[in-house]
Amino acid sequence: MNLPRYSNKYMNQTNILSIARGVLSGVEPVRENIYRGELRIRDSAPAGIFFLDLSGTVTSEGFGEYQENLLADEYYSQPGRLQWNYYLFLLQDVIDNAAKDKIERDDKYARKYVVNEDGFKDFFKMEKSGARLSGNIVIEWKKKLDEVGLQEVYSKVPFTTGVEN
């Protein structure tokens, strides 16, 4: 199933790029309606590479060739941990859920997200947690393990002895 071939008539591309530039460094066009930026934490080396396709024309049909042309060269030029941190956002006004699922399940080169403008905003939104930190997580886990008879997990007993119990 394909995503309809619509241009993004309703999406505010200026707003999307403003959001991206507020989170990512060096957001620049790499092709018409396709941008690249890097997530950096405190001016460190890149923690993630993000591609944003604002064209609204990407479909699940031919997606393999599309991602190969867009991502392959850069992906293979980045050895190590950075290869695990590529992201491709396909921003669409109209989203076909079957095509979205097919594209997002594809794990070659990058994590993929087919989203509308609101979904893109939400992805980067940080919310303060109302959760309260408990006193000592180690003690809590030991209690939980004790309750189910798995105290050997945290003891100094050899694993072979623990497995026998």
Secondary structure, DSSP 8 states (H G I E B T S, - for coil): --------SS--HHHHHHHHHHHSEEEEEEETTEEEEEEESTT-SEEEEEEEE-SS---STTHHHHHHHHHHHHHHHS-GGGGG-EEEEEE-SS--HHHHHHHHH--SSSEEEEE-HHHHHHHT----------S-HHHHHHHHHHHTT-GGGTSSS-HHHHHH-
